[in-house]
Amino acid sequence: MAVVIPEGILSNKGDKTVRDYIRTHCIVKAVIRLPQDAFKMSEGAACTSILYVVKKDESNPALTTQGDIFFARAEYVGISPSGNPIDQNDLPAIREQFLRFEHGAWDGIELRPSAPHRMEIVRAEPSSGGDWLEPETNRTSLLYDRLSYVVRDPKVANRFSYTYNHPKYYRLMNALDAMPVDVASLESLCVEGYPRRGKIPKEESTEGIPILKVRNVTGDGISMETDYAPDTEEVREYCAKGIVREGDLLITSTGEGTIGRVDAYLFEEPAIADGHVTICRLKSGVNRKYAQEFLKSEFGQIQMLRQVIGSTGQTELLGGDIAGLRLPVPDPEIQAHIVDEMEQARARSKEFVNGAKYLRERGAAILASARTRMIGVLSGSAGDVLGEEEPPPSATDLASRFRAYAEVWRRQTTHMSSVSRMVSLPAYAAIIEMGHDVLPYLLEELRERPDHWLVALHQITQEDPAQPGSTFMEAVEAWQAWGRERGYLK
């Protein structure tokens, strides 16, 4: 029997009796996760799966005990959310893979229980060719990909959904187990009573104590554009479990595509987290920044996404599952090093993001200027407008502009061998036009990723510290020494 069921039946605690009945009376053969919008055309918001089972038969030895289970996920099912037919359909390929599994010819990804709550990855990749679905990560979850796998001799004790048994989770947990450091639960790093869900106040007001909802925990810092509750003793007493203090970690715990965002609350004034946000109050001495970085990493995110339950518009992550999240706890010096490196990476990433914004604005300004000149030509006033330059883009910091142009230049020169062509590209010229102010960033770039920046340095400074006949790396070292002597480099 094959039936389409809400995903919650495979994972929700409240549906355990249904799963117990299935395990008692049936053998689970396959679980195929369908896309979130598979039934959107009929106003169905539930996450769904195809469950294929065979009724147990005591007279048939092959149908008395649970055997291997085939899992897969379809990203496309031949129909768009609006109900129109589309070419993409993963179901025929999944059917062929299931038949291969049924006929004993499976040579795809394979797992087998190795210890309580652990799986050994017997085969990490398909061992032969065939119509395999290339993994394609969905925009809303690291575990929503187009993949198929088989679990051998499964211990179907509680949940048997596609995401709960996903190979990626066990691959990361096996790597976590192998780390030469202690591993602790998030609950053990928190003060007693935490992590715990917030509590929404009974009433709101235009001012008072801020209410933090899912939308306020952005994953890139807490947004204080929010609603308020009256700041009264009654409200504080009613919402005592939801009071947020400076330094608390907040984790979004509901909503398809929003679960698992992690931010620190860094404001002096207290706030109230509503029931869709989990508060983690860490013990004194725990490196909050390190815990935050790990929970934001793939290791932390996949642990959370694996535990998501629910099947309609309200998917959620239970407090007990958040409490059980596992974090490696290395020496404090290593934690501090990791935090420092992540902060540097985040600052550099922000420079690239800002640089991309600068280039978009500059590109739009160039087009706008050209259109203005076009209208001038058509209206007979070309003499007044043809010589105008495009208006300057909105201001952005020099580092971001440099990163943006450097990235463009690197992409343009990837397959270019002529140095004269490389240094004549517009992005390279734009960097030279920045003048002496860009030297710290240019020298840092030369140190981190040596490339053909020597011409730019000479053009800007009108100097050449390299000795005649120097090799490229000798010239790079000479410029580095030059930069340190003049305070451009540390």
N, C-alpha and C positions, 0 to 999 in steps of 0.2 A: 504494500500500500504506500502510495506517495501522496503527501498532503502539504499544502502551503500553510504554515502556522506563524503566529507572531513570534518574533525572536525571544521575547520574554519567557515563553514556555521552556526554552532551552537553558535559561539562566536565572530567572527571577527566583528569589527565595520563596515567595508566595506560591509559586507553581511547582514546588518540589514534589507535591503529591502526584501531580500529573506525570512528572518525569519518573517517579517511582513506579507508577502504573505501567508506563512504557517499558521500563527496564524489566519489570516482572513478566509482562505478557508478550513482549516483542524483542526481536533482535534488530538493533539499529544498523542499517547498511550504509547510509549516506546522509550527509547534512550539507546542503548547498545554500549558501547565503545569497540573497538577492539584493539588488541595489536599493538604496533608501527610497527612491521615488518610483519603484516598480508599479505601484498602484495609485500613484498621484492623480492619474486621470479620473479615477473614481472616488477622489477625495479621501483615499486611504493614506494615513500618515505613519502607519506602523512599519517598523523594520521587520522583515519577514525572511523565512528560510523554507526551502523544500526539505521535508523530512521523509526519508524512504525507510520503511521498516518491513519486516517479515514476521508474521505471527509465529510464536514458538510452537513446536509440535513434539511432544514427548516420544512419539512413535518414530520420529526421524532424528537420528543422532546428529545430523548436520544442523538441526534447528532447535537445539536445546540450550546452547550456551552462546553468550555474546562473542562475536568474532571481530575481525578487523573492521575499521570504519573509514570510509572515504569522505574527505572534506574538500569543499571547493567554494569559491566565491565568484559570482558573475558581476561584472561592472556594467554590461549592456545585455538587454534581453530582447532586442529587435523592435522595441517600441519606445518612443520618446515620452517624457512625462506628460505631454499634452495629448498622447494617444496616437500620434502619427507614426507610421512604420519607418524604421531606420535600418541601415545596412548592418550596423554593428550588433552582433548577437553572439554571446559567449556560450550559450547553452548547448549548441551542437558539439562544440569542442569538449565541453565538460562531459557530455554524454559519451563521447568516444573514449575519454580518459577513464570514466567509470567502467565501461565495458572492458577495457584493458585490465583494470583492477579485478573485476569479477572473474575474468578468464585466467587469472594467475599470471598475467604478463606485466604487472605494474613495475615500472623502473623509475618512478618519479620520486619526489621528496617523501621520506619515510621516517617515522618516529616510533619509539618503543619505550614503555615505562621502564625506568632504571632504579628508582627509589621513590619513596613517598613524595608526591608533588613534583616529581622531576621526570623528564623525558630524555632519552638518549636519541640524538639525531643520527639515525642509521645511514641515511643518504641525504645529503644537503641539496643536491641538484639532480635533475634527470640524467640518467647515464647514457641515453641514446637520443637520436633525433625523434621528430614526431611533431604533432600539432599541439605543442605546449603553449599555454598562456603565459606571455611575458608578464612578470610582475609589474603592475602599474599602480603606484600608490595613489589612493584617493585623497582629495584635498582636505577631507575632514578627519582622517584618522590614519595613523601609521600602520594599523592592522587591516585597513580596508583596501586590499590589493587584489589583483586577479591572480589567484594562485590555487593549486590543488595539492593535497598531501594525504597520506594514509597513516593512521595510527594503528600499529600492530598490537594485538593482545591488550586492548585498552582496559583500564580500570574505570569503568563508567560509574563513578560513585556519586557524582553530583551534577555537574554541568557538562553538556556536550555540544557547545556551540562552536562555530568556526573560529571566532576570535579567542575563545578561552583556551583552545588547544593549539594556537598558532605556533609554527616552528620558530618564528622570530623571537617570541617570548622565551622559549626554552634555550635558544642559542645565547641570548643575553644573560639569562639566569645561570647557565653553565659557566659563562665567562665570569660572572660575579662570584660564583662559588670558588673559582680558581684564583681569584685575586689574593695576594699574600697580605691581606689586611683583615681586621675584624669587620664583621657585617652586623649592623644593628637595625632593628625595626624603627620606623619613624616614631611610634608611640614611646619607645624607650628613650628617645632623645627629647621628648616633650615633658613638661611638668605634668603632674597627676591631673587626670580629667581631660586631657587633650591627646589627640585632635578631637574636635567636636564641631558639630554644625552650629551655625548661628540661629537666631530666632527673630523673625520679622515683628516689628512693633505693631500694636493694634491700630495706631493712627499715624498720619504724616502731617507735616507742617511746612511752612515756607522757610523756616530757620530752626536751629536747634542742634541736635546731634546727627551727624551724617549717617545715612543708611547705605551700606555697601552691598551691591547686588552683583550678579554675574557680569553685567556690562562694565562695572567699575574695575574688575580685575582683568586687565587687558593682556597680561603676559609681558608687557613692556612698561610696567609701572602702574600704580593705582591712580585711576581717574577720579577726581573729586567733583566732577560734574554729576551731581546726584540729588536724591531726595533727602528730606530730613524728617526726624521725629522730634516731638517736643522734649526738651532736655529737662525732664522732671524726675523726681525720686521714683514715682510710680513706673515710669517708662524704664528707667535703669534697673529697677527691681524685676520687672516683668521680663526684660531682655538680658538678664544678668549673664546667661550662658553665651550670649551673642556679642558681648562687649569686646571690642578689638583695641589692643594697646599698641603703642609704638614698638616695632620690632617683631610683631607677630607675622607669621607666614600665612597667606590666604590661598586656598586652592578651590577653584570652581568645581562644583560637584554635580551639576545637572546640565542638560542641554546637548543635543546632537551637534558636534563640531565645536563646542565650547568647554567641554569637560577637560580638566587637567591643566588649566592655566595657573601659573604660580607667580605670586608677587609678594613683596614685603611691604607692610604698612609702616611708613616712615614719618608719620605726622605725630606731633605731641598731643593734639586733642584726640580723645577717644572717639570711636565710631561704633556702629552696630552692624554686624554682618547678618544678612537675612538667612533663611533656611536653605538657600541654594549654594552657600559658600561655607567651606570648612576652615576653622581657625586652628592653626598649629602654634602653640606657645612653647618655644624651646627652652630647655634648661639653661641655667647660667653656665657659661663655658663652652656651649655648643656653638660652632662657627655657623651663624645664620646664613651668611653669604654662600658658604660651601654647600650647605643643605639645599639652598635655593637653586644653585647651579646644577646639582645632581638631579634634583626633581625635574628640572627643565630639560635635562638631557634625554636621549633616546631610552636610556636605562630606566629613568623615572617615568617617562611618559608611557612607555609600553606596559609597565607594571600597572599603571592606572587604567589604560584603555582596555586591557584584558579583563578587568573586573567590572566593566560597565554593564549594567542591567537595564531592563526596560525595553519596550517595543513600540510605544507610541511616541507622541511628541515629547514625552518626559522621560528621557533616559537619565540614569543617575549613577553616581559612584558612592557607595555606602561608606559611612564613617569607619566601620571596622576594617574595610579593605584599605582605606587610606592609612589607618593605624598600622597595618601590616606591611606597608611598603618597606623594602629593604634598601639600606644605604651602606656603602662601604665607609669605614671610619679610619682613614690613615692618620699618621702623626700630624699634629697641628701645623708643623712647618710645611708639610706637603699640602695640607688643605689651604694654607695661606698662599702657597705658590700657585695652586690651581685657580684660586679666586683672582689673584693678580693677573694671571694669563688670560682668564676669561674676560676680565674687565678691559684689558688692552685689546682683545679681539673684538669686544663689543664696540669699543670706541672707534676702532678701525672700520668695522662694518658700518657704523653710523656715518663715517666720512664718505664711504662709497654710496650709501643711500642718499645723502645730501648732495653728493657729486652728481648722481644720476638725475636728481631733481633739477640741479643747475643746468645740466645739458638739455633736459626736456624744455626748460624755460627758454634757454638760449635758442634751441631749435625753433620753438614757437615764435620767438621774437624775430628771427631771421625770415620766417615765412610771412609774418605780419608786415614786416618792412617791405618785402618784395611785393606783396599785394598792394600796399600803399603806393609804391612806385608804378605798379601796373595801372592803377586807377589814374595816377597822374599822367601817364602816357596817353591813356584813352581820353582824358579830359583836356588834353592840350597843354598841361602845365608841367611837362617833363622836366623843364629846366629848373623848376623849384624843388623837385623831389628826387630826381635820379641820383644825385650825389649823396643823399642822406645814408647814414649807416643805420643798421637796425638798433632799436632802443636797447639799452643795457638790461639784462635780466635782473630779477630781484637779488639783493645782496645775499651771499652765502660765504662761509668761511673759506679761506685760501686752501686749507688742507683738503677740504672736500672737492674743490675745483681741481686741484692737482691730481687727487686719486681718480677722479672721473676721467680726465684727459689721459692719464697714464694707462688706465684700463682700456680705453678706446684704442690707444696707440699699440698696446700689446696685442690686442685682438687683430688689428689691421696688419701687424708685421709677423704674425705667426708663421706664415708660409712665404715670407719675403727674404731674399738673400742679399739684395743690394742695400748697402748702408746708406748710400746717397739718397735712395728713394725713401728709406725709413725716416731719415732726418728732415725730409722735405714735406712730410705729411702735415695736414692742418693741426692735428692734435698736438704734435711735437712743437710746432710753431707757437701754439697757444700757451704752452708751458714756458717757452722762452720769453714770451711777452709778459709773463708775470714778474719778471725781473728778480732782483736780489732777495725779495721776500720769500721766494719759493725755494731758495737754496737749502734750508734745513730739511725740507721734505724730499728734495731731489737727491741730496747726499745720502739720506736715510734709505731711499729706494735703491740707490746704487750699492749700498752696503748689503741690504737684504736680498736683492735680486739683481746682480750685476748685469747691465745691458748697455745699449749704445746711448748713454746719457752724457758722454764726454763732450760731444759737440755742443750740447745745450749748456753745459757748465762753462765751456770756453766762450760761447756767445754771450752769456750773461755777465761773466766776470772779466772777460778779455784777458784771462790768465791761463797758463798751462804749467802746472807744477811737475808734470811728468818729464823725466829726462828723455832726450832724443834716443830713439831706438828701443824704448820701453815696450814690453809686451802689454797686452790688454790688461791683464790682472795687475801688473806692476803699475800701470797708469791708474787703475782703480784704487790701489793702495795709496798712491801719491795724492789723489784727490781726497781720500779719507783723512790722511794726515793733514792736508791743507784745511779741511773742514774743522778738524779738532783744534788746530792752532788758532783759528779765527772764531771759535765758539759756536759754529753751526752744528757740530756734532758733540755728543757727550762721550 
